[in-house]
Amino acid sequence: MFKVIGIGDNVVDKYIHIKTYFPGGNALNFAVYSKMFGIEAAYMGVFGNDEPGDHIKAVLSKMGIDYSHSITKDGENGFARVNLVNGDRVFLKGNGGGVSSKYPLKLSNEDLDYMKDFDLIHSSCYSSMEPEYYKIKGLNKFFSFDFSDKISDDYLKEICPNITFGLLSCSHLSLEETKEKLQKVLNFGSKYALASRGIEGALFFDGNKFFTQKAKLVEPVDTLGAGDSFVTAFLCNLVKNMDLYSEDLVNKSLESGAEFASKTCMVMGAFGYGKKY
């Protein structure tokens, strides 16, 4: 059975205009979206011992997502503060990841043995786990990493030798600048690179060819999670069928990602499950 795991950050997104928070965070979203996409998924991270942390764990249990190798620390769960303007998310100051940044995961031998059962491992620049990624590389699994817009050459050089897929947010760059960044991701050690470009869609590079995907434009209820859901569906479809790698598979996986992302835009929060605060 094809299985994936998200490792690292989780937060609640506090929507200040409706006094409601929703589970989220890049690594957590990857696990949840994978499950929604029909893939067996797990999550490993650090929770606070507060109400938001308890709420996220309750949602994961309800969805059937294993988080048994996560830990809980005394303190605030990570949170972001969000406002909505015409359906677009606007992030305000949060608590910097809460306990997950204060007590980032340190992968034990037991954790690594557990992770051997997964085909695709995902983490992000928000997880405060940079010293641990060489351990994941040693598992010889597909490993995707979301850089968001943290794409300086120094950071790419640090992370790319350990990963299979480098995921970048490049809506602020031109097409040529984006292509240059994707080439650097491969030059620095990753095998593949994917850039999301907002309403311009996405660009994937496998070292031989650049593949483009147009965004599926909808009138959004909330764009939060659109990028994460695109990446998740794309990766799951591609990696699950990697033995049959072809240009057609890449194009179908990109299309699958765009379709899944358009559905995410019709849900409040990253994937719903809001709670009043």
ABEGO torsion letter per residue (X at the ends): XBBBBBBEBBBBBBBAAAGBBBBBEAAAAAAAAAAAAGBBBBBBBBBBABAAAAAAAAAAAAAGBBAAABBBBBEBBBBBBBBBBGGBBBBBBBAGGEAAAABBBBBBAAAAAAAAABABBBBBAAAGAAAAAAAAAAAGBBBBBBAEABABAAAAAAAAAABABBBBBAAABBAAAAAAAAAAAAAAGBABBBBBAEAAEBBBBAGABBBBBBBBBBBBABABGAAAAAAAAAAAAAAAAAAABBAAAAAAAAAAAAAAAAAAAABBEAAEGBBBX
